[in-house]
Amino acid sequence: MGLLHLIFVLWNFRTLRRLYGRVNDASPGVMDQLWQQQSFTRRIDVALGPAVFTKLAMLMNLAVVNPDRLPVHLLGDEQIAKLVRALNDRGSASVYRVFCKSTGYN
C-alpha cells in the first residue's frame, strides 16, 4: 500500500501541502497528534513503504477515507474545509477509496 500512498500523494501534492500548512497554522502540533493516534500497523504501512511523505499520506487517508477522524475544530476552519472538499471532489478520491477498502487500509 505504500506505493499507492506515494502515487496518490504526488497526484494531490499541492492541495495536501496547502492543507498540511493550514492545519499547522490553525492548530500547531495537531499533525503530530494525529500521527500518534494512528495504529502501529498503519504507521508501519505508510512509513516503511516507498511513501516519502508519510504525514501527507496520513492526511490524504484522513481527509478522503476517514474524515470523521479529523478533529471537528479543524473542519470548522473555512480554508481547511474547502481543501478537504477539494480533495474529495477529485476523481482520484474515489479511486483512492476503492484501493484503501480493497487492501483493508480504511
The first five atom37 places (N, CA, C, CB, O) and aatype in JSON, in Angstrom:
{
  "aatype": [12, 7, 10, 10, 8, 10, 9, 13, 19, 10, 17, 2, 13, 1, 16, 10, 1, 1, 10, 18, 7, 1, 19, 2, 3, 0, 15, 14, 7, 19, 12, 3, 5, 10, 17, 5, 5, 5, 15, 13, 16, 1, 1, 9, 3, 19, 0, 10, 7, 14, 0, 19, 13, 16, 11, 10, 0, 12, 10, 12, 2, 10, 0, 19, 19, 2, 14, 3, 1, 10, 14, 19, 8, 10, 10, 7, 3, 6, 5, 9, 0, 11, 10, 19, 1, 0, 10, 2, 3, 1, 7, 15, 0, 15, 19, 18, 1, 19, 13, 4, 11, 15, 16, 7, 18, 2],
  "atom_mask": [
    [1, 1, 1, 1, 1],
    [1, 1, 1, 0, 1],
    [1, 1, 1, 1, 1],
    [1, 1, 1, 1, 1],
    [1, 1, 1, 1, 1],
    [1, 1, 1, 1, 1],
    [1, 1, 1, 1, 1],
    [1, 1, 1, 1, 1],
    [1, 1, 1, 1, 1],
    [1, 1, 1, 1, 1],
    [1, 1, 1, 1, 1],
    [1, 1, 1, 1, 1],
    [1, 1, 1, 1, 1],
    [1, 1, 1, 1, 1],
    [1, 1, 1, 1, 1],
    [1, 1, 1, 1, 1],
    [1, 1, 1, 1, 1],
    [1, 1, 1, 1, 1],
    [1, 1, 1, 1, 1],
    [1, 1, 1, 1, 1],
    [1, 1, 1, 0, 1],
    [1, 1, 1, 1, 1],
    [1, 1, 1, 1, 1],
    [1, 1, 1, 1, 1],
    [1, 1, 1, 1, 1],
    [1, 1, 1, 1, 1],
    [1, 1, 1, 1, 1],
    [1, 1, 1, 1, 1],
    [1, 1, 1, 0, 1],
    [1, 1, 1, 1, 1],
    [1, 1, 1, 1, 1],
    [1, 1, 1, 1, 1],
    [1, 1, 1, 1, 1],
    [1, 1, 1, 1, 1],
    [1, 1, 1, 1, 1],
    [1, 1, 1, 1, 1],
    [1, 1, 1, 1, 1],
    [1, 1, 1, 1, 1],
    [1, 1, 1, 1, 1],
    [1, 1, 1, 1, 1],
    [1, 1, 1, 1, 1],
    [1, 1, 1, 1, 1],
    [1, 1, 1, 1, 1],
    [1, 1, 1, 1, 1],
    [1, 1, 1, 1, 1],
    [1, 1, 1, 1, 1],
    [1, 1, 1, 1, 1],
    [1, 1, 1, 1, 1],
    [1, 1, 1, 0, 1],
    [1, 1, 1, 1, 1],
    [1, 1, 1, 1, 1],
    [1, 1, 1, 1, 1],
    [1, 1, 1, 1, 1],
    [1, 1, 1, 1, 1],
    [1, 1, 1, 1, 1],
    [1, 1, 1, 1, 1],
    [1, 1, 1, 1, 1],
    [1, 1, 1, 1, 1],
    [1, 1, 1, 1, 1],
    [1, 1, 1, 1, 1],
    [1, 1, 1, 1, 1],
    [1, 1, 1, 1, 1],
    [1, 1, 1, 1, 1],
    [1, 1, 1, 1, 1],
    [1, 1, 1, 1, 1],
    [1, 1, 1, 1, 1],
    [1, 1, 1, 1, 1],
    [1, 1, 1, 1, 1],
    [1, 1, 1, 1, 1],
    [1, 1, 1, 1, 1],
    [1, 1, 1, 1, 1],
    [1, 1, 1, 1, 1],
    [1, 1, 1, 1, 1],
    [1, 1, 1, 1, 1],
    [1, 1, 1, 1, 1],
    [1, 1, 1, 0, 1],
    [1, 1, 1, 1, 1],
    [1, 1, 1, 1, 1],
    [1, 1, 1, 1, 1],
    [1, 1, 1, 1, 1],
    [1, 1, 1, 1, 1],
    [1, 1, 1, 1, 1],
    [1, 1, 1, 1, 1],
    [1, 1, 1, 1, 1],
    [1, 1, 1, 1, 1],
    [1, 1, 1, 1, 1],
    [1, 1, 1, 1, 1],
    [1, 1, 1, 1, 1],
    [1, 1, 1, 1, 1],
    [1, 1, 1, 1, 1],
    [1, 1, 1, 0, 1],
    [1, 1, 1, 1, 1],
    [1, 1, 1, 1, 1],
    [1, 1, 1, 1, 1],
    [1, 1, 1, 1, 1],
    [1, 1, 1, 1, 1],
    [1, 1, 1, 1, 1],
    [1, 1, 1, 1, 1],
    [1, 1, 1, 1, 1],
    [1, 1, 1, 1, 1],
    [1, 1, 1, 1, 1],
    [1, 1, 1, 1, 1],
    [1, 1, 1, 1, 1],
    [1, 1, 1, 0, 1],
    [1, 1, 1, 1, 1],
    [1, 1, 1, 1, 1]
  ],
  "atom_positions": [
    [[0.82, -1.2, 0.0], [0.0, 0.0, 0.0], [0.87, 1.26, 0.0], [-0.94, 0.0, 1.21], [0.4, 2.32, -0.4]],
    [[2.11, 1.15, 0.44], [2.99, 2.32, 0.5], [3.18, 2.98, -0.86], [0.0, 0.0, 0.0], [3.19, 4.21, -0.95]],
    [[3.33, 2.18, -1.91], [3.48, 2.73, -3.25], [2.22, 3.47, -3.68], [3.81, 1.61, -4.26], [2.3, 4.52, -4.31]],
    [[1.06, 2.93, -3.33], [-0.19, 3.61, -3.67], [-0.31, 4.94, -2.94], [-1.39, 2.72, -3.33], [-0.79, 5.92, -3.5]],
    [[0.12, 4.96, -1.67], [0.11, 6.24, -0.94], [0.96, 7.26, -1.68], [0.63, 6.05, 0.51], [0.56, 8.41, -1.86]],
    [[2.13, 6.85, -2.1], [3.03, 7.76, -2.8], [2.4, 8.3, -4.08], [4.35, 7.07, -3.13], [2.48, 9.49, -4.36]],
    [[1.77, 7.43, -4.84], [1.13, 7.85, -6.1], [0.03, 8.87, -5.83], [0.56, 6.64, -6.84], [-0.03, 9.91, -6.49]],
    [[-0.83, 8.57, -4.87], [-1.94, 9.48, -4.6], [-1.49, 10.77, -3.93], [-2.98, 8.8, -3.74], [-2.08, 11.83, -4.15]],
    [[-0.45, 10.71, -3.12], [0.09, 11.93, -2.52], [0.69, 12.81, -3.6], [1.15, 11.59, -1.44], [0.47, 14.02, -3.6]],
    [[1.45, 12.22, -4.51], [2.03, 13.0, -5.6], [0.95, 13.58, -6.52], [2.99, 12.14, -6.41], [1.09, 14.69, -7.02]],
    [[-0.12, 12.81, -6.72], [-1.22, 13.24, -7.56], [-1.92, 14.46, -6.95], [-2.23, 12.08, -7.74], [-2.4, 15.33, -7.68]],
    [[-1.98, 14.53, -5.63], [-2.67, 15.6, -4.92], [-1.71, 16.45, -4.08], [-3.75, 15.03, -4.03], [-2.13, 17.06, -3.09]],
    [[-0.44, 16.48, -4.46], [0.6, 17.08, -3.64], [0.32, 18.54, -3.28], [1.91, 16.98, -4.34], [0.44, 18.92, -2.12]],
    [[-0.04, 19.33, -4.23], [-0.24, 20.76, -3.98], [-1.35, 21.01, -2.96], [-0.56, 21.5, -5.28], [-1.17, 21.79, -2.02]],
    [[-2.47, 20.36, -3.13], [-3.59, 20.53, -2.21], [-3.24, 20.0, -0.83], [-4.85, 19.83, -2.74], [-3.58, 20.62, 0.18]],
    [[-2.56, 18.85, -0.77], [-2.17, 18.28, 0.52], [-1.18, 19.18, 1.26], [-1.56, 16.89, 0.32], [-1.28, 19.34, 2.47]],
    [[-0.22, 19.76, 0.54], [0.74, 20.68, 1.18], [0.03, 21.9, 1.74], [1.83, 21.11, 0.19], [0.34, 22.36, 2.84]],
    [[-0.92, 22.43, 0.99], [-1.68, 23.59, 1.47], [-2.51, 23.21, 2.69], [-2.58, 24.14, 0.36], [-2.59, 23.97, 3.65]],
    [[-3.13, 22.04, 2.65], [-3.92, 21.57, 3.79], [-3.03, 21.35, 5.01], [-4.67, 20.28, 3.44], [-3.38, 21.76, 6.11]],
    [[-1.9, 20.71, 4.81], [-0.95, 20.45, 5.9], [-0.49, 21.77, 6.52], [0.27, 19.65, 5.38], [-0.45, 21.91, 7.75]],
    [[-0.14, 22.74, 5.68], [0.3, 24.04, 6.18], [-0.8, 24.77, 6.93], [0.0, 0.0, 0.0], [-0.55, 25.38, 7.97]],
    [[-2.0, 24.7, 6.41], [-3.13, 25.39, 7.07], [-3.46, 24.73, 8.41], [-4.38, 25.38, 6.16], [-3.76, 25.44, 9.37]],
    [[-3.4, 23.41, 8.48], [-3.65, 22.72, 9.75], [-2.59, 23.1, 10.77], [-3.68, 21.18, 9.55], [-2.91, 23.35, 11.93]],
    [[-1.33, 23.15, 10.34], [-0.25, 23.55, 11.26], [-0.39, 24.99, 11.71], [1.1, 23.34, 10.61], [-0.07, 25.31, 12.85]],
    [[-0.85, 25.87, 10.83], [-1.05, 27.27, 11.21], [-2.22, 27.42, 12.18], [-1.29, 28.14, 9.97], [-2.14, 28.16, 13.16]],
    [[-3.32, 26.72, 11.89], [-4.52, 26.84, 12.71], [-4.35, 26.19, 14.08], [-5.71, 26.23, 12.0], [-4.81, 26.73, 15.09]],
    [[-3.7, 25.04, 14.11], [-3.53, 24.29, 15.36], [-2.16, 23.63, 15.37], [-4.66, 23.21, 15.52], [-2.02, 22.48, 14.96]],
    [[-1.14, 24.35, 15.83], [0.21, 23.76, 15.85], [0.24, 22.47, 16.69], [1.23, 24.78, 16.4], [-0.32, 22.41, 17.78]],
    [[0.9, 21.48, 16.17], [1.05, 20.21, 16.88], [-0.03, 19.19, 16.61], [0.0, 0.0, 0.0], [0.09, 18.04, 17.02]],
    [[-1.09, 19.57, 15.92], [-2.19, 18.64, 15.66], [-1.75, 17.51, 14.73], [-3.38, 19.37, 15.06], [-2.16, 16.37, 14.91]],
    [[-0.92, 17.83, 13.74], [-0.48, 16.78, 12.82], [0.33, 15.71, 13.55], [0.35, 17.39, 11.68], [0.19, 14.53, 13.26]],
    [[1.15, 16.13, 14.49], [1.9, 15.15, 15.29], [0.95, 14.31, 16.14], [2.93, 15.85, 16.18], [1.16, 13.11, 16.3]],
    [[-0.07, 14.94, 16.7], [-1.06, 14.2, 17.5], [-1.83, 13.21, 16.63], [-2.04, 15.18, 18.18], [-2.07, 12.08, 17.05]],
    [[-2.22, 13.63, 15.44], [-2.93, 12.73, 14.53], [-2.04, 11.54, 14.15], [-3.38, 13.49, 13.27], [-2.53, 10.42, 14.05]],
    [[-0.75, 11.79, 13.93], [0.18, 10.71, 13.6], [0.28, 9.73, 14.76], [1.57, 11.29, 13.25], [0.29, 8.52, 14.55]],
    [[0.37, 10.25, 15.99], [0.48, 9.38, 17.17], [-0.79, 8.58, 17.4], [0.79, 10.21, 18.4], [-0.73, 7.49, 17.98]],
    [[-1.94, 9.08, 16.97], [-3.21, 8.38, 17.16], [-3.39, 7.23, 16.17], [-4.36, 9.35, 17.02], [-4.26, 6.38, 16.36]],
    [[-2.59, 7.2, 15.12], [-2.68, 6.11, 14.15], [-2.17, 4.83, 14.78], [-1.89, 6.45, 12.86], [-1.23, 4.86, 15.58]],
    [[-2.77, 3.73, 14.43], [-2.32, 2.46, 14.98], [-0.91, 2.16, 14.48], [-3.3, 1.31, 14.61], [-0.46, 2.71, 13.47]],
    [[-0.24, 1.28, 15.18], [1.13, 0.91, 14.83], [1.21, 0.35, 13.41], [1.68, -0.11, 15.83], [2.13, 0.7, 12.66]],
    [[0.27, -0.5, 13.05], [0.31, -1.11, 11.72], [0.07, -0.07, 10.62], [-0.73, -2.22, 11.61], [0.66, -0.17, 9.54]],
    [[-0.77, 0.92, 10.89], [-1.0, 1.98, 9.91], [0.28, 2.79, 9.7], [-2.15, 2.9, 10.36], [0.65, 3.1, 8.57]],
    [[0.94, 3.13, 10.8], [2.17, 3.91, 10.69], [3.25, 3.13, 9.96], [2.68, 4.32, 12.07], [3.98, 3.69, 9.14]],
    [[3.35, 1.84, 10.25], [4.36, 1.0, 9.59], [4.05, 0.9, 8.1], [4.4, -0.41, 10.23], [4.96, 0.98, 7.27]],
    [[2.78, 0.72, 7.76], [2.39, 0.6, 6.36], [2.79, 1.83, 5.57], [0.89, 0.36, 6.23], [3.3, 1.72, 4.45]],
    [[2.57, 3.0, 6.14], [2.9, 4.24, 5.45], [4.41, 4.5, 5.49], [2.14, 5.42, 6.07], [5.0, 4.86, 4.48]],
    [[5.02, 4.33, 6.65], [6.43, 4.71, 6.83], [7.4, 3.76, 6.12], [6.77, 4.76, 8.3], [8.41, 4.21, 5.58]],
    [[7.12, 2.46, 6.1], [8.05, 1.51, 5.51], [7.86, 1.34, 4.01], [7.9, 0.18, 6.18], [8.74, 0.81, 3.33]],
    [[6.75, 1.78, 3.51], [6.55, 1.74, 2.07], [7.35, 2.86, 1.44], [0.0, 0.0, 0.0], [7.99, 3.64, 2.14]],
    [[7.32, 2.94, 0.13], [8.09, 4.0, -0.52], [7.45, 5.38, -0.41], [8.27, 3.65, -1.97], [7.87, 6.32, -1.09]],
    [[6.44, 5.52, 0.43], [5.81, 6.83, 0.62], [6.77, 7.72, 1.39], [4.45, 6.69, 1.38], [6.99, 7.55, 2.59]],
    [[7.33, 8.68, 0.69], [8.3, 9.59, 1.29], [7.6, 10.59, 2.2], [9.08, 10.34, 0.2], [8.16, 11.0, 3.22]],
    [[6.41, 10.96, 1.84], [5.67, 11.98, 2.57], [4.67, 11.3, 3.51], [4.94, 12.94, 1.58], [3.47, 11.25, 3.22]],
    [[5.16, 10.79, 4.62], [4.32, 9.97, 5.49], [3.14, 10.73, 6.08], [5.15, 9.41, 6.61], [2.02, 10.22, 6.1]],
    [[3.38, 11.95, 6.55], [2.27, 12.7, 7.15], [1.28, 13.19, 6.1], [2.81, 13.9, 7.94], [0.1, 13.32, 6.39]],
    [[1.75, 13.45, 4.89], [0.82, 13.8, 3.82], [-0.02, 12.59, 3.43], [1.59, 14.33, 2.59], [-1.21, 12.74, 3.14]],
    [[0.58, 11.4, 3.43], [-0.18, 10.18, 3.15], [-1.23, 9.95, 4.21], [0.75, 8.97, 3.04], [-2.35, 9.55, 3.91]],
    [[-0.86, 10.19, 5.48], [-1.83, 10.05, 6.57], [-2.96, 11.06, 6.4], [-1.15, 10.22, 7.93], [-4.13, 10.73, 6.59]],
    [[-2.6, 12.29, 6.04], [-3.59, 13.34, 5.86], [-4.52, 13.02, 4.69], [-2.91, 14.69, 5.64], [-5.72, 13.27, 4.77]],
    [[-3.97, 12.47, 3.63], [-4.79, 12.05, 2.48], [-5.8, 11.0, 2.93], [-3.9, 11.49, 1.34], [-6.97, 11.08, 2.57]],
    [[-5.34, 10.03, 3.7], [-6.24, 8.99, 4.18], [-7.31, 9.56, 5.1], [-5.45, 7.91, 4.91], [-8.48, 9.2, 4.98]],
    [[-6.92, 10.45, 6.0], [-7.91, 11.02, 6.91], [-8.91, 11.9, 6.18], [-7.21, 11.82, 8.0], [-10.11, 11.85, 6.47]],
    [[-8.45, 12.7, 5.25], [-9.34, 13.64, 4.56], [-10.27, 12.96, 3.58], [-8.52, 14.69, 3.84], [-11.4, 13.41, 3.38]],
    [[-9.82, 11.88, 2.95], [-10.61, 11.25, 1.9], [-11.38, 10.03, 2.4], [-9.72, 10.86, 0.75], [-12.57, 9.89, 2.12]],
    [[-10.71, 9.15, 3.13], [-11.35, 7.89, 3.54], [-11.99, 8.01, 4.92], [-10.32, 6.76, 3.54], [-13.07, 7.44, 5.15]],
    [[-11.36, 8.72, 5.83], [-11.84, 8.81, 7.22], [-11.98, 10.24, 7.71], [-10.9, 8.06, 8.14], [-11.35, 10.61, 8.69]],
    [[-12.8, 11.06, 7.05], [-12.92, 12.45, 7.52], [-13.52, 12.56, 8.92], [-13.75, 13.25, 6.55], [-13.37, 13.59, 9.58]],
    [[-14.21, 11.51, 9.36], [-14.77, 11.53, 10.71], [-13.69, 11.45, 11.79], [-15.74, 10.37, 10.88], [-13.96, 11.75, 12.96]],
    [[-12.47, 11.08, 11.42], [-11.37, 11.03, 12.39], [-10.61, 12.35, 12.49], [-10.41, 9.93, 12.01], [-9.74, 12.5, 13.36]],
    [[-10.92, 13.3, 11.62], [-10.32, 14.63, 11.73], [-10.97, 15.37, 12.89], [-10.46, 15.43, 10.4], [-12.18, 15.28, 13.07]],
    [[-10.2, 16.1, 13.67], [-10.79, 16.88, 14.76], [-11.82, 17.88, 14.23], [-9.69, 17.61, 15.56], [-11.58, 18.55, 13.23]],
    [[-12.93, 17.98, 14.91], [-14.04, 18.83, 14.47], [-13.61, 20.29, 14.38], [-15.22, 18.69, 15.43], [-14.04, 21.0, 13.47]],
    [[-12.77, 20.74, 15.3], [-12.38, 22.14, 15.27], [-11.59, 22.49, 14.01], [-11.55, 22.47, 16.51], [-11.57, 23.65, 13.59]],
    [[-10.94, 21.51, 13.41], [-10.23, 21.77, 12.15], [-11.2, 22.0, 11.01], [-9.28, 20.6, 11.82], [-11.0, 22.88, 10.18]],
    [[-12.25, 21.19, 10.97], [-13.22, 21.32, 9.89], [-14.05, 22.59, 10.02], [-14.12, 20.1, 9.86], [-14.72, 22.99, 9.07]],
    [[-14.02, 23.22, 11.18], [-14.7, 24.49, 11.36], [-13.97, 25.63, 10.67], [0.0, 0.0, 0.0], [-14.56, 26.68, 10.41]],
    [[-12.71, 25.45, 10.39], [-11.93, 26.45, 9.66], [-12.34, 26.38, 8.19], [-10.37, 26.21, 9.84], [-12.28, 25.32, 7.56]],
    [[-12.75, 27.51, 7.65], [-13.27, 27.55, 6.29], [-12.26, 27.09, 5.25], [-13.72, 28.95, 5.96], [-12.62, 26.36, 4.32]],
    [[-11.0, 27.49, 5.38], [-9.99, 27.1, 4.4], [-9.69, 25.61, 4.47], [-8.71, 27.89, 4.63], [-9.5, 24.97, 3.44]],
    [[-9.64, 25.06, 5.67], [-9.39, 23.62, 5.82], [-10.53, 22.82, 5.23], [-9.19, 23.25, 7.31], [-10.3, 21.86, 4.5]],
    [[-11.76, 23.22, 5.54], [-12.93, 22.52, 4.99], [-12.94, 22.59, 3.47], [-14.23, 23.11, 5.55], [-13.31, 21.62, 2.8]],
    [[-12.55, 23.73, 2.91], [-12.5, 23.9, 1.46], [-11.47, 22.96, 0.83], [-12.18, 25.36, 1.09], [-11.72, 22.36, -0.22]],
    [[-10.31, 22.83, 1.47], [-9.26, 21.94, 0.94], [-9.66, 20.47, 1.06], [-7.94, 22.18, 1.68], [-9.37, 19.68, 0.16]],
    [[-10.33, 20.1, 2.16], [-10.81, 18.72, 2.32], [-11.85, 18.42, 1.24], [-11.42, 18.5, 3.75], [-11.83, 17.34, 0.65]],
    [[-12.75, 19.37, 0.99], [-13.74, 19.19, -0.07], [-13.06, 19.06, -1.43], [-14.73, 20.36, -0.08], [-13.47, 18.24, -2.26]],
    [[-12.03, 19.86, -1.67], [-11.32, 19.8, -2.95], [-10.69, 18.42, -3.15], [-10.25, 20.89, -3.03], [-10.72, 17.88, -4.26]],
    [[-10.12, 17.86, -2.1], [-9.55, 16.51, -2.21], [-10.62, 15.48, -2.5], [-8.81, 16.14, -0.92], [-10.4, 14.56, -3.3]],
    [[-11.77, 15.61, -1.88], [-12.85, 14.64, -2.05], [-13.58, 14.79, -3.38], [-13.83, 14.77, -0.93], [-14.21, 13.83, -3.84]],
    [[-13.52, 15.96, -3.99], [-14.22, 16.18, -5.26], [-13.44, 15.67, -6.47], [-14.52, 17.64, -5.43], [-14.0, 15.56, -7.56]],
    [[-12.19, 15.38, -6.29], [-11.36, 14.9, -7.41], [-11.68, 13.45, -7.74], [-9.87, 15.05, -7.08], [-12.11, 12.68, -6.88]],
    [[-11.46, 13.1, -8.97], [-11.67, 11.72, -9.41], [-10.74, 10.74, -8.71], [0.0, 0.0, 0.0], [-11.08, 9.57, -8.54]],
    [[-9.58, 11.22, -8.32], [-8.62, 10.34, -7.65], [-9.13, 9.91, -6.28], [-7.27, 11.04, -7.51], [-8.7, 8.88, -5.77]],
    [[-10.02, 10.69, -5.68], [-10.53, 10.34, -4.35], [-11.33, 9.04, -4.38], [-11.41, 11.47, -3.8], [-11.17, 8.2, -3.49]],
    [[-12.16, 8.86, -5.38], [-12.95, 7.63, -5.44], [-12.05, 6.43, -5.71], [-14.04, 7.74, -6.53], [-12.27, 5.35, -5.16]],
    [[-11.04, 6.61, -6.55], [-10.09, 5.52, -6.82], [-9.31, 5.19, -5.55], [-9.11, 5.91, -7.97], [-9.1, 4.02, -5.23]],
    [[-8.89, 6.22, -4.82], [-8.15, 6.03, -3.57], [-9.0, 5.27, -2.55], [-7.69, 7.38, -3.0], [-8.51, 4.38, -1.87]],
    [[-10.28, 5.64, -2.43], [-11.18, 4.94, -1.51], [-11.29, 3.46, -1.85], [-12.57, 5.58, -1.53], [-11.26, 2.61, -0.96]],
    [[-11.42, 3.16, -3.13], [-11.53, 1.76, -3.57], [-10.26, 1.0, -3.21], [-11.78, 1.68, -5.1], [-10.34, -0.12, -2.69]],
    [[-9.09, 1.57, -3.47], [-7.84, 0.9, -3.14], [-7.71, 0.7, -1.62], [-6.64, 1.71, -3.66], [-7.28, -0.37, -1.18]],
    [[-8.07, 1.7, -0.84], [-7.97, 1.58, 0.61], [-8.91, 0.51, 1.15], [-8.27, 2.91, 1.29], [-8.53, -0.28, 2.02]],
    [[-10.11, 0.47, 0.64], [-11.06, -0.54, 1.11], [-10.67, -1.94, 0.66], [-12.46, -0.21, 0.62], [-10.84, -2.9, 1.41]],
    [[-10.14, -2.06, -0.55], [-9.76, -3.39, -1.03], [-8.51, -3.94, -0.33], [-9.52, -3.35, -2.53], [-8.35, -5.15, -0.23]],
    [[-7.64, -3.06, 0.15], [-6.45, -3.52, 0.86], [-6.64, -3.55, 2.36], [-5.28, -2.64, 0.53], [-5.76, -4.0, 3.09]],
    [[-7.79, -3.09, 2.83], [-8.05, -3.1, 4.26], [-7.51, -1.89, 5.0], [0.0, 0.0, 0.0], [-7.52, -1.86, 6.23]],
    [[-7.03, -0.9, 4.28], [-6.47, 0.3, 4.9], [-7.53, 1.4, 4.91], [-5.18, 0.77, 4.14], [-7.41, 2.41, 4.22]],
    [[-8.57, 1.17, 5.68], [-9.62, 2.19, 5.79], [-9.93, 2.53, 7.2], [-10.88, 1.74, 5.1], [-10.79, 3.36, 7.47]]
  ]
}
